[in-house]
Amino acid sequence: MSVDVEVKVSDWSKICSIFSEMFEGLGKVEISDDMVSFQSQKPHVATGITLDSEGRILANMPLHAVETEFQIVHFPANRQSIKLTGENSTYEYRIPPKILNLR
């Protein structure tokens, strides 16, 4: 059973591990020493999120895109979203329900 997890960006290997587990089977997942990325695949809704080890995020969904910086990554127990907290902002990326249905 998963639990809520809060990870500092400095614990990059833990972020990579949870991110990979969270998005497994939902689309294209890429993991490297300095970046983690998820992109949905056709015919599903176009969505994606990329985090880098310096604490930057790039997220896209239909009709919007976000670029910001963060220090903390929050993974909820249900693994259906990622909440990123920075010095001056918070951003939450939610996996669309149709993609979650692939689990």
N, C-alpha and C positions, 0 to 999 in steps of 0.2 A: 504494500500500500504506500503510495506517495504521500509526502508531507510538504507543507509550505517550506520553501527554502529561500533564504536571502544571501546573495553572494556578492562580495566586493569584486570590482573589475580586476583587481590585482590577483585574484584566484582564478585565473584564466582557464586552467585545465578543468576545474569544476564546472565553470560556465559551459565549456565545450561539451563535457560529458552529459549534463542535464539537457542542454539544447538538442544534442543529437538524439537522445532518448525521446524527448518531447515531440520532435518532428518526424521520427522514424515512420516510414510508410505513407507519409502525407504528401510527398513531393520530392524535389531535388534538395538534398542537404549537402553542404560543403563545409568541411572543417579544416582549418590550417593553424599554424603557429600564431597567426595574428588576425584571423577572421573566422566567423561562423556565419552561415547563410542558409536561408530557406527560401525556395521559390516553388509556388504551386505549379502544377502541370496541366495542360489542356486535357480535357475540356472544362476543367474546374475554374472557378473565379480566379482572375489574375491577382495574386498577392505575394508578398515576400517581405523578409526582414533580414538585414545584415548588421551584425555587431562586430566591432573590431576591438583588439586588445588595448587600445588607447582610450576606450570609453566613448566611441562614436557610434551612432546608429543611423541607418538608412532604412526606412520602412516605406512600402508602397501598397496601396489598395486602390481600387477604382476611384477616380476623382480626387485623390490626394496622395501626397508624399511628405515624409517627415525626415529632417536631418537635425540631430541634436547630440548633446554629450551627456554622459551618465557616469555615476560612480558605483551604483548598486543595481543589481538585477534581482528581481523578485519572481520566483517561479511558484505559482500556487499549486496546491496539492492535486488539483484536477488536471493540471498541465494543459489548460485551454487558452492561456494568455501569458504574456511576459510583461511585467511592469518595470520600467526603467526610471530610476530616480537620479536626478542630477542636482547640481547646486541651486539652480533656479527653475527647474521644471521637472515634470513627471510625464511620462508617456506610457500608455498601455497598448500593446499590440494583441489583438484577439484573433485567434484562428477562426475563420468563418465556419459556421455550422456544417455547410455542405462538405467542407474538407475534413472536418472532425468525423463525419460519417464514414470516412475511409478506415478508421481505427477498427 
